[in-house]
Amino acid sequence: DFVGITVRQYLFTSIGGDAARLHFSNQYGTTPLTIASVRVGFPDGAGNIIQGSDVGATFGGNASITIPAGGTVMSDPVHIAVPAQGYLAVSTYFAGSVPVNDVTAHVFSSQDNQFGSGDQTAAPVMSNPTWFEEYFFLTGVDVQSTDAIGAVAAIGASFTDGFESPPDANRRWSNVVAARLATQGLKVGVLNQ
């Protein structure tokens, strides 16, 4: 079960901007899901947060929120300089107990993430972390940019998901498209759905 843990998940962006909104889902949950704290920062490449880079996320102005069974939420804009073709680290503390069968997850991510006991959202280095390759409850990030010209959505099966893409390499075909658009000077978000 998920009992009083912090989950730190790494999201690779397509475009940069001046704010981000986070999407969380309890779509497959049968009980309410309480998010007690969320912080967004920049990772240092070794699974740690660069000291002082993280900021708190809110939901309707509140630091915590309870998502009903089957529900989804989106955070308020988190004002942080989102990098293009770079990482954000999202640290989320789940204060209550979530039965393992109620976890809304993306079980194939090609991305190493980590979790640890207690509220470690503000800790640059997680204490005794466990590493995993899934995404839990965090289902997306919207990058807000005034000069973006649009977005494209990648929809498909395991090939679109990144099947056989090495972990942490960001070599899914959607990543390649995003990089190609960037080299052509086109600020277009690529949304891997």
GIURUR-V762217 format. One record per residue. N is the residue number from 1. PSI is psi as a letter, one per 20 degrees, with the letter a starting at -180 (* if undefined). OMEGA is omega in whole degrees, -180 to 180 (NA if undefined). D_FIRST is the distance of its C-alpha to the first C-alpha in whole Angstrom. Layout:
# GIURUR-V762217
n=N psi=PSI omega=OMEGA d_first=D_FIRST
n=N psi=PSI omega=OMEGA d_first=D_FIRST
This chain:
# GIURUR-V762217
n=1 psi=q omega=172 d_first=0
n=2 psi=o omega=-179 d_first=4
n=3 psi=o omega=176 d_first=6
n=4 psi=l omega=-178 d_first=10
n=5 psi=q omega=172 d_first=10
n=6 psi=p omega=176 d_first=13
n=7 psi=p omega=179 d_first=13
n=8 psi=o omega=-175 d_first=17
n=9 psi=q omega=-174 d_first=18
n=10 psi=p omega=-178 d_first=22
n=11 psi=p omega=179 d_first=24
n=12 psi=p omega=-173 d_first=27
n=13 psi=r omega=172 d_first=30
n=14 psi=g omega=178 d_first=33
n=15 psi=r omega=177 d_first=35
n=16 psi=r omega=180 d_first=35
n=17 psi=a omega=-176 d_first=36
n=18 psi=j omega=177 d_first=36
n=19 psi=r omega=178 d_first=33
n=20 psi=q omega=172 d_first=29
n=21 psi=p omega=-176 d_first=27
n=22 psi=q omega=177 d_first=24
n=23 psi=p omega=175 d_first=22
n=24 psi=q omega=-178 d_first=18
n=25 psi=q omega=170 d_first=17
n=26 psi=k omega=-173 d_first=15
n=27 psi=h omega=-176 d_first=17
n=28 psi=j omega=179 d_first=15
n=29 psi=q omega=175 d_first=13
n=30 psi=i omega=177 d_first=14
n=31 psi=q omega=178 d_first=13
n=32 psi=q omega=180 d_first=14
n=33 psi=p omega=-180 d_first=13
n=34 psi=p omega=172 d_first=14
n=35 psi=o omega=-175 d_first=15
n=36 psi=h omega=-177 d_first=17
n=37 psi=q omega=176 d_first=19
n=38 psi=p omega=174 d_first=20
n=39 psi=q omega=-179 d_first=22
n=40 psi=p omega=-180 d_first=24
n=41 psi=a omega=-179 d_first=26
n=42 psi=p omega=178 d_first=28
n=43 psi=q omega=-178 d_first=27
n=44 psi=j omega=-179 d_first=29
n=45 psi=i omega=179 d_first=29
n=46 psi=j omega=179 d_first=27
n=47 psi=j omega=180 d_first=23
n=48 psi=r omega=178 d_first=25
n=49 psi=p omega=176 d_first=26
n=50 psi=p omega=-176 d_first=30
n=51 psi=p omega=176 d_first=30
n=52 psi=j omega=-178 d_first=31
n=53 psi=i omega=-173 d_first=31
n=54 psi=q omega=178 d_first=27
n=55 psi=q omega=-180 d_first=28
n=56 psi=q omega=174 d_first=26
n=57 psi=q omega=178 d_first=25
n=58 psi=r omega=179 d_first=25
n=59 psi=o omega=-175 d_first=25
n=60 psi=k omega=179 d_first=28
n=61 psi=i omega=-179 d_first=29
n=62 psi=q omega=-179 d_first=26
n=63 psi=h omega=-178 d_first=23
n=64 psi=r omega=179 d_first=20
n=65 psi=q omega=174 d_first=20
n=66 psi=p omega=-180 d_first=18
n=67 psi=p omega=180 d_first=17
n=68 psi=r omega=176 d_first=18
n=69 psi=p omega=-180 d_first=16
n=70 psi=i omega=-174 d_first=18
n=71 psi=r omega=175 d_first=20
n=72 psi=q omega=176 d_first=20
n=73 psi=r omega=174 d_first=22
n=74 psi=p omega=-179 d_first=24
n=75 psi=r omega=167 d_first=25
n=76 psi=r omega=175 d_first=28
n=77 psi=p omega=176 d_first=30
n=78 psi=o omega=-175 d_first=29
n=79 psi=n omega=-178 d_first=33
n=80 psi=q omega=-180 d_first=32
n=81 psi=n omega=-176 d_first=35
n=82 psi=p omega=-179 d_first=33
n=83 psi=q omega=170 d_first=34
n=84 psi=p omega=180 d_first=35
n=85 psi=l omega=-179 d_first=34
n=86 psi=a omega=-174 d_first=32
n=87 psi=q omega=162 d_first=28
n=88 psi=q omega=174 d_first=26
n=89 psi=p omega=-179 d_first=23
n=90 psi=o omega=-179 d_first=21
n=91 psi=p omega=-175 d_first=18
n=92 psi=p omega=178 d_first=16
n=93 psi=p omega=177 d_first=14
n=94 psi=o omega=-171 d_first=11
n=95 psi=h omega=-175 d_first=12
n=96 psi=a omega=180 d_first=10
n=97 psi=p omega=178 d_first=7
n=98 psi=o omega=178 d_first=6
n=99 psi=q omega=-175 d_first=5
n=100 psi=h omega=179 d_first=5
n=101 psi=i omega=-179 d_first=8
n=102 psi=j omega=-174 d_first=9
n=103 psi=p omega=173 d_first=9
n=104 psi=o omega=-171 d_first=13
n=105 psi=q omega=168 d_first=13
n=106 psi=o omega=-167 d_first=17
n=107 psi=i omega=179 d_first=16
n=108 psi=o omega=-172 d_first=20
n=109 psi=i omega=-173 d_first=21
n=110 psi=k omega=-180 d_first=23
n=111 psi=p omega=176 d_first=22
n=112 psi=p omega=177 d_first=20
n=113 psi=r omega=-178 d_first=17
n=114 psi=q omega=173 d_first=15
n=115 psi=q omega=179 d_first=13
n=116 psi=r omega=-177 d_first=13
n=117 psi=q omega=175 d_first=12
n=118 psi=a omega=-180 d_first=14
n=119 psi=o omega=178 d_first=16
n=120 psi=k omega=-175 d_first=18
n=121 psi=h omega=-178 d_first=19
n=122 psi=j omega=-178 d_first=23
n=123 psi=p omega=177 d_first=23
n=124 psi=h omega=179 d_first=25
n=125 psi=p omega=180 d_first=23
n=126 psi=q omega=179 d_first=19
n=127 psi=p omega=178 d_first=19
n=128 psi=l omega=-177 d_first=18
n=129 psi=q omega=170 d_first=16
n=130 psi=p omega=-179 d_first=14
n=131 psi=q omega=-180 d_first=16
n=132 psi=r omega=-178 d_first=15
n=133 psi=k omega=176 d_first=17
n=134 psi=r omega=166 d_first=15
n=135 psi=p omega=179 d_first=16
n=136 psi=o omega=173 d_first=13
n=137 psi=h omega=179 d_first=14
n=138 psi=o omega=-171 d_first=17
n=139 psi=i omega=178 d_first=20
n=140 psi=r omega=175 d_first=23
n=141 psi=p omega=174 d_first=26
n=142 psi=p omega=176 d_first=29
n=143 psi=p omega=-179 d_first=32
n=144 psi=p omega=-178 d_first=35
n=145 psi=p omega=-178 d_first=38
n=146 psi=i omega=-178 d_first=41
n=147 psi=j omega=174 d_first=43
n=148 psi=q omega=-178 d_first=41
n=149 psi=j omega=177 d_first=43
n=150 psi=a omega=-179 d_first=40
n=151 psi=q omega=173 d_first=37
n=152 psi=q omega=179 d_first=36
n=153 psi=p omega=175 d_first=33
n=154 psi=o omega=-178 d_first=33
n=155 psi=p omega=180 d_first=31
n=156 psi=a omega=-178 d_first=31
n=157 psi=b omega=-174 d_first=29
n=158 psi=h omega=178 d_first=27
n=159 psi=g omega=177 d_first=31
n=160 psi=h omega=-180 d_first=30
n=161 psi=h omega=178 d_first=26
n=162 psi=k omega=-179 d_first=28
n=163 psi=p omega=-180 d_first=28
n=164 psi=j omega=171 d_first=29
n=165 psi=p omega=-178 d_first=29
n=166 psi=q omega=179 d_first=28
n=167 psi=p omega=174 d_first=25
n=168 psi=j omega=-179 d_first=26
n=169 psi=i omega=-179 d_first=30
n=170 psi=l omega=-180 d_first=30
n=171 psi=k omega=171 d_first=32
n=172 psi=q omega=-179 d_first=31
n=173 psi=h omega=177 d_first=34
n=174 psi=h omega=175 d_first=33
n=175 psi=h omega=180 d_first=33
n=176 psi=g omega=177 d_first=36
n=177 psi=g omega=-180 d_first=38
n=178 psi=g omega=179 d_first=37
n=179 psi=h omega=180 d_first=38
n=180 psi=g omega=177 d_first=41
n=181 psi=g omega=-180 d_first=42
n=182 psi=g omega=-179 d_first=41
n=183 psi=h omega=177 d_first=44
n=184 psi=j omega=178 d_first=46
n=185 psi=j omega=-179 d_first=46
n=186 psi=o omega=-180 d_first=44
n=187 psi=n omega=-177 d_first=41
n=188 psi=p omega=177 d_first=39
n=189 psi=q omega=176 d_first=35
n=190 psi=o omega=-175 d_first=34
n=191 psi=o omega=179 d_first=31
n=192 psi=o omega=-177 d_first=29
n=193 psi=* omega=NA d_first=27
